[in-house]
Amino acid sequence: MTQLEDEIKLFGVANQLLEHDLDRVEHEQGIELNRGHRRSLDTDDAYYPQIERAIRAEAAAMAPHYEVFYSLEKTIRTLVGETLATEEGEQWWHSQRVPQQVRTEAEKRRKKEIEAAVTPRSDLPIDFTTFGELGQLIISNWDLFDETFSNQKAVEQVMTRLNTLRGPIAHCSPLAEDEIVRLRLSVRDWYRLQE
């Protein structure tokens, strides 16, 4: 990944956070800035307005953090998958590069979705890994990632911090203001590790 690509990704994340801040100002001040941005959820829906206003406001405040984390996690999955595929070929998931425990746990999650009669999230096994397991894949294959990242210990630290921040985002709890700042800094740290 080039420095320009990293800067473009960081620019995109910064814009997502700016959109969130503008949404909050519009909501708090009861104004419309006419910027052509639309919220992703239609508030005229029959059921959504029945949810307590404070909960809806909290959800709207958390939505951009979810969007940032979703984007980052998908980016990390792509990086890990492409790096391992480049080294091991199309069947990289079944190579020695992927710890057996990671494969087993991902398969359990895939099977659970199939048995629940829901549409599986993906055909790719890596999409059934947890964020922590993605970190494991990077660290256990450091020989493939040492040219991508500047420092293994720093990658572990940033991945641990991001995994901790992921909890409230993924489990519908609000992030404290300090944790919002920490999320922004952690995303920046992630891209700085690739310089």
ZIVEN-V815454 format. One record per helix or strand. SS is the DSSP state (2 for helix, 1 for strand). FROM is the first residue (numbers start at 0). LEN is the number of residues. If there is no record, write none. Layout:
SS | FROM | LEN
SS | FROM | LEN
This chain:
2 | 2 | 27
2 | 47 | 3
2 | 52 | 36
2 | 91 | 3
2 | 99 | 16
2 | 124 | 4
2 | 130 | 10
2 | 141 | 4
2 | 151 | 19
2 | 176 | 16
